[in-house]
Amino acid sequence: MSKVLTANKLIDGNSVWLNAQGEWIETIADAFIARHDEAVAALEETGKKAVSDNLVVDVAVIDVKETEQGIWPIRLRERIRSHGPSVAYGYEALVQEQTQAA
């Protein structure tokens, strides 16, 4: 099964994925896809190093399906993480609250 490496940024907690250039990005669409055991092991090591370097937290190698529409996480939790929060928060929540009050 195909896998990608995901984590959360320390600065804001946003979900991120590792791309082929070794950068943490905020969209799953460009995540590096590991298709064999050696690539998965490399992702795991990269994740451990990123945590020890205080770049990210909550690192996980997750199962994904490759579709014509792009990368699709297998677990519901990861699908929610890849498409943003299911409720408004932060500035977005404030604007939504003010709009509803008007």
Buried (B, 14 or more C-beta within 10 A) or exposed (E): EBBBBBBBBEEEEEBBBBBEEEEBBEBBEBBBBBEEEEBBEEBBEBBEEBBEEEBBEEBBBBEBEEEEEBBBBBEEEBEEBBEEEEEEEEEEEEEEEEEEEE
